[in-house]
Amino acid sequence: MKKDVFSKKILIITSSIDCTVDYIINKYRDSAEFYRFDIDMFSEYEIVIGGNRQWVIRCDKWELEKKDLYSIYYRKPRIPKLDEYEYDYRSMIAKDIISLVNGIVDDFEGKVLTKPYILRKTENKVFQLLYAEKNGLLIPKSFIGNSNEKALKFFEEKSIIKPLTTGKLVRHKGIEIYQTNYFTEFDDNIALTPIYLQEYENKKYEVRLTYIDGSFFTVRIDSEDKLDWRKDYSGLKYSIIECPKAIANLCVRLLKSFELAYGAFDFIVNENDEWIFLEVNPNGQWQWLEQKLELPISEKIVEYLVK
């Protein structure tokens, strides 16, 4: 990929710990001009919104205004540390920062991968489950809700419980992470605590299917952990496979309906060789697969942002 005489300016919304952005900028610095906006370092930038220029963002390394920008890659913004403020005010400040950033991105008329309002909608697991049921994707027997009676039926079978949202709880002394797990304990009063349950599916292997603007990268993942391969990356085996045409068509239809140019799909392939849809992450990680299998995912992402 060669740099144009008049290089296109790409704003990357992310955080200072996002090594994938380091990787992209280092690898494609001759293809575009990248402007990195690390939200966790928010105080190091000056943002002015309103007036003839619409908005301007500047730091000690660069200045960028809306009219000069070609595209935005909305990656992994993180809130800055707000320890200097009283605890009661931190949530409000965090929301204000995200509101400012998301407003800039959602308003932008050029190319964005992907607008925050689309991410908010499509990351919702209720939204995904209802879509899958209506549109021909095979899914495990599932339940989301607060019905004690319904949950008890799943408790009596081999089932799993999944986080309904981020699975992350911020506490005074740190962060607790909740992951997919076996459904082995049940408090019979979930009236105020909706949960997400699925019947366990015996699997031959799992699949991470990464899609970007017409290109599929389909990877078989073999893991000793038959619950969730993300719990131990070191023990995984990867291989490139072909995506069945019927599955590819269903994925493209979903992405079009969700207004997505990128999606990271997770499937189980069961003992009958059926592809069981688990979820699509509209902003899922991809770098480790690119490096493990020499897949040109980043090339396709940058091509999309500059074309």
C-alpha positions in Angstrom: 0.0 0.0 0.0 1.6 3.3 -1.1 1.1 6.7 0.3 -0.8 9.3 -1.8 0.9 12.5 -2.8 -1.8 14.2 -0.7 -2.0 11.7 2.2 -5.4 11.1 3.8 -5.7 12.0 7.5 -7.1 9.2 9.8 -8.0 9.9 13.4 -7.8 6.9 15.7 -9.8 7.1 18.9 -8.2 4.8 21.4 -6.2 4.6 24.6 -2.5 4.7 25.4 -2.3 1.0 26.2 -3.7 -0.1 22.8 -0.7 -1.8 21.2 -2.8 -2.6 18.1 -2.7 1.0 17.2 1.1 1.1 17.6 1.2 -1.8 15.2 -1.0 -0.1 12.6 0.8 3.2 12.7 4.2 1.6 12.5 3.2 -0.7 9.7 1.2 1.7 7.5 2.8 5.1 8.2 3.6 5.4 4.5 -0.1 4.8 3.6 -1.8 7.6 5.6 -1.3 10.3 8.2 -2.5 8.9 11.5 -3.6 11.1 14.4 -3.8 9.2 17.7 -6.3 10.5 20.3 -5.8 8.5 23.5 -8.8 9.2 25.7 -7.2 8.0 28.9 -4.7 10.9 28.4 -7.6 13.4 27.8 -6.0 16.3 29.7 -3.1 16.3 27.3 -5.3 17.3 24.4 -7.2 20.6 23.8 -10.6 20.1 22.2 -12.7 23.1 21.0 -16.1 22.4 19.6 -18.3 25.0 17.8 -17.8 27.8 15.4 -16.8 27.9 11.7 -14.3 25.1 12.2 -16.8 22.8 13.8 -14.1 21.2 16.0 -10.4 21.3 16.5 -8.3 18.8 18.5 -4.6 19.6 19.3 -1.8 18.3 21.4 1.9 19.0 21.6 2.5 16.8 18.5 -0.3 17.8 16.1 -3.4 19.8 15.4 -6.4 18.5 13.5 -9.7 20.1 12.4 -12.8 18.5 11.1 -12.6 19.7 7.5 -9.1 18.1 7.0 -10.1 14.7 8.3 -10.8 11.8 5.9 -11.8 8.9 8.2 -12.0 7.8 11.8 -11.1 4.4 13.4 -13.0 4.2 16.7 -10.9 1.6 18.6 -10.8 1.1 22.4 -11.2 4.4 24.3 -10.6 4.2 28.1 -11.6 6.8 30.7 -8.6 8.6 32.3 -7.9 8.1 36.0 -10.1 10.5 37.9 -8.6 9.9 41.4 -8.1 13.6 42.0 -11.9 14.1 42.0 -14.3 13.1 44.7 -15.7 9.6 44.1 -19.3 10.9 43.6 -18.3 13.1 40.6 -16.2 10.5 38.7 -19.0 8.9 36.9 -20.4 12.2 35.7 -17.0 13.4 34.4 -16.5 10.1 32.7 -19.8 10.3 30.9 -19.1 13.9 29.9 -15.8 12.9 28.3 -17.4 10.0 26.4 -20.3 12.2 25.3 -17.9 14.7 23.9 -15.8 12.2 22.0 -18.8 10.2 20.7 -20.5 13.3 19.6 -17.5 14.2 17.4 -17.4 10.7 15.9 -21.2 10.2 15.4 -21.5 13.6 13.7 -18.6 13.0 11.2 -19.9 12.7 7.6 -16.9 10.8 6.3 -15.9 7.2 6.8 -16.0 5.8 10.3 -15.1 2.3 11.5 -17.5 2.2 13.5 -19.7 5.0 14.8 -20.3 4.7 18.6 -24.1 4.8 18.3 -23.9 1.7 16.0 -21.6 0.0 18.4 -23.9 0.6 21.3 -26.8 -0.9 19.5 -25.0 -3.9 17.9 -23.0 -4.9 21.0 -26.3 -5.5 22.9 -26.7 -9.2 23.4 -30.5 -9.0 23.6 -30.5 -7.3 20.2 -28.2 -9.9 18.8 -30.2 -12.8 20.2 -33.5 -11.5 18.8 -31.9 -10.9 15.4 -30.4 -14.4 15.3 -33.8 -16.1 16.2 -35.5 -14.2 13.4 -33.0 -14.6 10.7 -32.0 -18.2 10.4 -28.8 -18.3 12.5 -28.5 -21.5 14.5 -28.1 -20.7 18.2 -28.0 -22.7 21.5 -31.2 -22.8 23.4 -31.1 -19.5 25.2 -32.8 -17.4 27.9 -32.3 -13.8 28.8 -34.6 -12.4 31.5 -35.6 -12.4 35.2 -37.9 -15.4 35.3 -37.0 -17.6 38.2 -39.1 -20.5 36.8 -37.3 -20.3 33.4 -33.9 -20.0 35.0 -34.5 -23.1 37.1 -35.2 -25.2 34.0 -31.7 -24.3 32.7 -30.2 -25.0 36.1 -31.5 -28.6 35.8 -29.6 -29.1 32.5 -26.0 -28.6 31.6 -25.9 -24.9 30.9 -23.7 -21.8 30.9 -24.2 -18.3 32.3 -22.8 -15.4 30.3 -22.3 -11.7 31.1 -25.3 -9.7 29.7 -23.1 -6.6 29.3 -19.4 -6.0 29.8 -18.8 -8.4 32.6 -16.7 -5.8 34.3 -17.4 -4.3 37.7 -15.4 -1.3 38.9 -14.9 -1.2 42.6 -13.0 1.0 45.0 -10.1 -1.5 45.3 -10.0 -2.6 41.7 -11.9 -4.3 38.9 -13.8 -7.6 38.9 -14.2 -9.5 35.7 -17.1 -11.9 35.1 -16.7 -14.4 32.2 -18.7 -17.2 30.7 -19.0 -20.0 33.2 -21.0 -23.1 34.0 -24.4 -22.4 35.6 -23.8 -24.3 38.9 -25.3 -21.9 41.4 -28.7 -20.4 41.4 -30.2 -17.7 43.7 -33.9 -18.2 43.1 -34.7 -14.5 43.2 -33.5 -12.8 40.0 -36.5 -10.4 39.7 -34.1 -7.4 39.7 -31.1 -9.1 38.1 -31.7 -10.3 34.6 -29.3 -13.1 33.5 -28.1 -14.7 30.2 -28.2 -18.5 30.1 -27.5 -20.9 27.3 -27.8 -24.7 27.0 -24.3 -26.2 26.7 -23.3 -27.3 23.2 -20.8 -30.1 22.7 -18.3 -28.8 20.3 -15.7 -30.2 17.9 -14.0 -26.8 17.7 -14.7 -23.1 17.6 -14.4 -20.5 14.9 -13.5 -16.8 14.9 -14.6 -15.3 11.6 -13.3 -11.8 11.0 -15.0 -9.8 8.3 -13.9 -6.4 6.9 -15.5 -4.8 3.9 -16.1 -7.9 1.8 -13.1 -10.0 3.0 -13.5 -13.0 5.3 -10.8 -14.4 7.5 -12.0 -17.7 9.0 -10.0 -19.4 11.7 -10.6 -22.7 13.4 -9.7 -22.6 17.1 -9.0 -25.9 19.0 -8.9 -25.6 22.8 -8.6 -27.9 25.7 -11.0 -25.7 27.6 -14.4 -26.8 26.3 -16.2 -23.8 27.8 -14.5 -20.6 26.6 -11.2 -20.5 24.6 -10.5 -17.0 25.8 -9.5 -18.2 29.3 -6.2 -19.6 28.1 -4.7 -18.2 24.9 -1.4 -20.1 25.4 -3.0 -23.5 24.8 -4.8 -22.7 21.6 -4.2 -24.2 18.2 -5.2 -22.1 15.1 -5.8 -23.1 11.5 -7.2 -21.3 8.5 -10.4 -22.9 7.1 -13.0 -22.1 4.5 -16.3 -20.5 5.6 -19.3 -22.3 4.2 -21.1 -20.2 1.7 -24.4 -20.3 3.6 -22.8 -19.1 6.8 -21.0 -16.3 4.9 -24.3 -15.2 3.4 -25.9 -15.1 6.8 -23.0 -13.0 8.2 -23.1 -10.5 5.4 -26.9 -10.1 5.8 -26.4 -9.5 9.6 -23.6 -6.9 9.0 -25.7 -5.1 6.4 -28.7 -5.0 8.8 -26.4 -3.8 11.6 -24.7 -1.1 9.4 -21.3 -2.7 10.0 -18.3 -2.9 7.7 -16.4 -4.9 10.3 -17.4 -7.8 12.6 -15.7 -10.5 14.6 -18.0 -13.5 14.7 -17.8 -16.4 17.2 -19.2 -19.8 16.3 -19.2 -23.3 17.7 -19.0 -26.2 15.3 -20.8 -29.1 16.9 -20.5 -32.8 16.5 -23.0 -32.7 13.6 -20.8 -30.1 11.8 -23.4 -27.4 12.3 -22.2 -23.8 12.8 -23.8 -22.5 16.0 -23.8 -18.7 16.3 -22.6 -17.3 19.6 -22.2 -13.6 19.0 -20.6 -10.9 16.8 -18.3 -8.3 18.3 -18.5 -5.1 16.1 -15.2 -3.9 17.5 -13.4 -7.2 18.3 -9.7 -7.8 18.5 -7.8 -9.2 15.5 -4.1 -8.5 15.8 -3.1 -11.8 17.5 -4.7 -13.8 14.7 -3.0 -11.7 12.0 0.3 -12.4 13.6 -0.3 -16.1 14.3 -1.4 -16.9 10.8 0.0 -14.0 8.7 -3.5 -12.8 7.8 -3.8 -9.4 6.1 -6.6 -8.1 8.3 -4.8 -4.8 9.1 -4.2 -4.2 5.5 -7.9 -4.6 4.7 -8.8 -2.2 7.6 -6.4 0.5 6.4 -7.5 0.0 2.8 -11.1 0.6 3.9 -10.2 3.7 5.8 -8.3 5.3 3.0 -10.3 4.3 -0.1 
